[in-house]
């Protein structure tokens, strides 16, 4: 997200280590464009990480959001250490009572599930991809979560492709 104030100040609100540009060109330009705009800004002196300061960044130019409300601590730990100078803190609390009802989660202390699907993705008349087996698996998990008592509004299913959603 970006905005320009009345004074002409540009405000970028993004994670510098995510959403890099997608470039389909093999050249020197490709190497430059693989870095996000915010990452490029953060290589300049006024935005650069300050090793010898109490503040990691110059607070006049960079504000780092350090609270995550989406990820539980066990999921936030690795990206916090690898990309955010161990500054991220999870405000998310696992609902132990809810987790105890979910039979699809085997380790209640780590409520995470990976499910591999062997099937081919395809494009029809659009540029968007679809994988029917993945979509069916999502519906099955959605129904299991609903049967476990989780309200529909508390279930999120994310897909990169519009066709997959439809």
C-alpha positions in Angstrom: 0.0 0.0 0.0 1.3 3.5 -0.7 0.1 7.0 -0.2 1.3 10.5 -0.8 0.7 13.2 1.9 -0.2 16.8 1.3 3.4 17.6 1.9 4.5 15.3 -0.8 5.8 12.6 1.5 5.5 9.0 0.1 4.3 6.4 2.6 4.9 2.7 1.8 3.2 0.2 4.0 4.6 -3.2 3.0 6.8 -6.1 4.2 10.2 -5.6 2.6 10.9 -9.3 2.4 7.6 -10.3 0.7 5.9 -9.8 -2.6 8.9 -9.2 -4.8 8.2 -8.3 -8.4 7.7 -11.1 -10.8 10.0 -10.6 -13.7 10.2 -12.9 -16.8 13.4 -11.6 -18.3 16.9 -13.0 -18.1 19.2 -10.0 -17.9 20.9 -7.5 -15.6 17.6 -5.6 -15.4 16.1 -8.9 -14.0 18.6 -8.9 -11.1 17.7 -5.3 -10.2 13.9 -5.8 -10.4 14.0 -8.9 -8.3 14.4 -6.6 -5.2 11.2 -4.8 -4.0 11.1 -1.0 -4.0 11.2 -1.0 -0.2 14.2 -3.3 -0.1 16.0 -0.9 -2.4 15.1 2.0 -0.2 16.4 0.1 2.8 19.9 -0.1 1.2 20.3 3.7 1.3 21.8 5.3 4.4 18.7 7.0 5.9 16.6 3.8 5.7 19.4 1.3 6.5 19.4 -1.0 9.5 21.3 0.7 12.4 23.4 -1.9 14.3 24.7 0.5 16.9 21.5 2.1 17.9 18.7 1.3 20.3 16.2 1.7 17.4 16.8 -0.8 14.6 15.8 1.8 12.0 15.7 5.6 12.0 12.2 6.2 13.4 11.9 9.4 11.3 11.9 7.3 8.2 10.9 3.7 9.1 8.3 2.3 11.4 8.5 -1.4 11.9 5.3 -3.1 12.9 6.2 -5.8 15.4 2.9 -7.3 16.4 1.3 -10.2 14.4 -2.3 -11.0 15.2 -2.5 -13.8 12.5 0.3 -16.2 13.3 0.8 -18.2 16.5 4.2 -18.0 18.1 5.5 -21.3 16.7 4.8 -20.1 13.1 6.2 -16.6 13.6 9.5 -17.6 15.2 11.4 -18.5 12.1 10.4 -15.5 9.8 11.0 -13.2 12.8 14.6 -14.5 13.2 15.4 -14.8 9.5 13.9 -11.6 8.1 12.8 -9.2 10.9 15.8 -9.2 13.3 13.8 -11.2 15.9 11.5 -8.2 16.4 8.1 -9.8 15.6 5.8 -10.8 18.5 2.7 -13.0 18.2 -0.5 -11.6 19.7 -2.3 -14.8 18.5 -3.4 -17.2 21.2 -4.1 -20.8 20.4 -7.6 -21.9 21.4 -6.8 -25.1 23.2 -10.5 -26.0 23.8 -11.2 -25.6 20.1 -8.1 -27.5 19.0 -9.0 -30.5 21.3 -12.2 -31.0 19.2 -10.3 -31.1 15.8 -9.6 -34.7 15.0 -7.6 -33.7 11.9 -4.9 -31.9 13.9 -2.7 -34.6 15.3 -0.3 -32.5 17.4 -2.4 -30.1 19.4 0.6 -27.9 20.4 1.3 -27.3 16.7 -2.0 -26.8 15.0 -0.7 -27.0 11.4 -1.6 -29.5 8.7 0.1 -30.1 5.3 -1.7 -32.1 2.7 0.0 -33.1 -0.5 -2.3 -33.5 -3.6 -1.1 -35.4 -6.7 -3.0 -34.0 -9.6 -2.4 -31.7 -12.5 -3.3 -28.0 -12.6 -4.8 -26.7 -15.8 -6.0 -23.6 -17.5 -9.3 -23.4 -19.4 -10.3 -20.3 -21.2 -8.6 -17.9 -18.8 -5.1 -17.2 -17.7 -5.9 -18.5 -14.2 -5.0 -22.0 -13.0 -7.2 -24.6 -11.4 -6.7 -28.0 -9.7 -10.0 -29.8 -9.1 -8.5 -32.3 -6.6 -7.1 -29.4 -4.5 -10.5 -27.7 -4.5 -12.3 -30.8 -3.5 -9.8 -31.4 -0.6 -10.4 -27.8 0.6 -14.2 -28.4 0.6 -13.7 -31.6 2.6 -11.5 -29.8 5.2 -14.0 -27.0 5.4 -16.8 -29.4 6.1 -14.7 -31.2 8.8 -14.0 -27.9 10.5 -17.7 -26.9 10.4 -18.7 -30.3 11.9 -16.1 -29.6 14.7 -18.1 -26.5 15.6 -16.0 -23.8 14.0 -18.1 -21.0 12.6 -17.9 -20.3 8.8 -16.6 -16.8 9.4 -13.6 -18.2 11.3 -12.5 -20.4 8.4 -10.2 -18.9 5.8 -9.3 -20.6 2.5 -6.6 -18.9 0.4 -5.9 -19.5 -3.2 -3.5 -17.8 -5.6 -5.8 -18.3 -8.5 -9.2 -16.9 -9.3 -10.2 -20.0 -11.3 -9.4 -22.2 -8.3 -11.7 -20.1 -6.1 -14.6 -20.4 -8.6 
